[in-house]
């Protein structure tokens, strides 16, 4: 039996739909339940930020999580497959009309994604004061907390509504199928079997 960690919300729904396509049966969590047991799988419903942690510590054999979260957390898991879902970008946003000036003595950046942000500016040898926020990041440049933000952008609508615009893209992200390293070897045939079946579904959608 494989244990699969899924993030609550849209990604869990989309992943269970892939399993339904593969096995021709219904996969659905009962109301408020966090575990779904089937003949060959045990699905866990966890917070998006916790998926890779469950997989890394082998509480789950495989999981589905955004590449941006993987890059931010840096946990040592196997990235098996890009599921081409939940496509978005990690981008720098500034007040409309402002230009990205990387020659300033110090740049203040507000973000949830501290590691991705620090890495981006460090690679460009820029001194950035990175301020971690947990939400409502768009406020930061509007009230003078930061010069810019680094955030997830799908359509850019949230930034626009708050008087900001994308000035630079840092990376593209989508959901990935990941595996625990030990599980990959201990349950290799099971992991590769579900990997191949999911890959077939993803390829057919092209």
N, C-alpha and C positions, 0 to 999 in steps of 0.2 A: 504493500500500500504506500502511495506517495502522499505526503502532506504538502498542501499548496497554500501559500500565504497570498491573500488578495487584499488590495486597499479598498476601503469602503467607497461606495459611490459608483460613478460611471465605469471606471476601469474594471471593477469586479463584475458588473453587469455584462460588459463587452467580453470579458474573458470567459464567463460562464456560457455565453452564447457560442463561443468557439467550441467549448466542450460539448454543447448540445448538438452543434453541427457535426462534430466528430463521432459522437456516440449515439446520436439519434434518440436521446432521452432528455428529460427536463432536469436541470440543475438549478435549484432555488433554495435560498436560506429561508427557514421558517421565521416568522415575525420576531424580531429582536434577538434571534439566536446568532451566535458568533462562530459556531462550528456546523459544518454540513458534511455528514458522512455518507459516502456511497460505497459501492462494492470495492472499487479500486482506489478511491481517493478520499482524502479528508481535507476539506477546505476550511481555512481560518480567515475570518474577516477582521482585519486590523487597520490601524491608521496608516496612511500612505508612508509617513516618515518611519514607520516601524517595520515595514515589509522586509527590507534588506537585513535588519537586525535579527528578525526571526530566522531568516535563511542563513545568515552568517553563523548564528549559534546552534544551527541544526534543529531548531524547534519546528522548522519547515524544511522540506527537501528542495522545493522550488518555489518561486514567487513571481509576481508581476509588479513592476514598479517603473516609474519614469527615470529616464537617463539623467535628468537634472538632479534627482534625489541621489542616485548612485554616485554621481560626480561630487556632489556636496559632501556626502558621508564618507566616501572613500573606503568602504568595507570590502574585504577581499572575498568576493563571490565570483562565480563564473557567469559571464554574460552570454547566454545561449543564442538569443534571437531577438531581432528588432521586430516587434509586432505591428509596427506602422500604425499605431493608434495613439490618440491623445497628442498629436503632433503640435508642438508649440516652440517658442524660442525664449531663451534667456537673453534679455536685452537691457541696455542702458536707456533710461528715460530722463528727460529734462523738461523744464518749462518751455512751452512753445516759443520758438524764436531764438532760444539760447543755443550757443554752439559748444561743442565738446572741446575744451581747451586743455590739452594734457600737459601744457608747459607751466601751469600754475604751480606755485610753491607747495600748496597743499589742496587736496581735493577731498571733500566730505561726501561719502556715499552711504545711503541707507538701503538695507536689504535684509531679506530672510536668509539669503544664500551667501553667508560670510566667506566660506572657503573658496567657492567659485570666483567670487568678487576679488578676494585678496590675490588669488592666483593670476587672474586676468591683469590686474594692475602691476603686480610684481614682475610678470613676464615683460612688461613694458617699462620697467624700472621707474615706476611712478609712485610717489608717496601718497597713499590714499588712507584717509581716516575712515575705517569701515564701521558703521553704526548698525548694530543688529536690532531689527524690529520684528515683531511677530504678526503684524497685520496693518492695514490702512497705510501701506508704504507710500502711496501717492501723495499723502499729506506732507511728507518730509520736505520736499523742495518748496512747497507752497508757504510753509511757515518758517523757513530759514534754518531748519534742522540739518539739511544736507543740500549740496549742489545738485545732486542727481540721485537716481535710484537704480538698482539692478533688480529686475523682477521677471516673472514669467509673463509672456505675452502670447495670446492666441490670436485675437483680432486687432488688438490695440485700442479697442473701444473704451476700456476702463481708464487708460491713460488719457485719451482724448477728452472724456467726460470731466476729467480733473485738470484740464489745461496743460497736460504733458504730451510729449511725443517721443517716439523712439529715435535715438540719435546714433546708436550703434548696436549691432547684434553680437552677442558673445558666443552663443552656441545654439544648435537646434536640439530639441529633445523629443522623444516619443517613448512609448512604453516598451519595456524589455522583459523577456523571460529570463530569469536568473536561476542559478542552482548553487546549493551548498557544495563545497569542494569534496568533502567526505562522502556525501550522498551521491555525488556524481560517480564516484568509484564503487561505493557499496551497492548502489542500485542502478548501475550503469544502463542495463538493458531497459529498465522501466523509464528512466529519465530520457534516454535516447528515443524510445518508442513514442512517448508523448511529445517530445521535441519535433520528431519527424511528422507526426500527425498535425500538430499545430502549424508547422512550417508549410505543409501542403495547403492548409486552409488559407494562410496569409498569401501564399503565392497565387492561388486561384483568384484572389480579390484584386490583383494588380490591374 
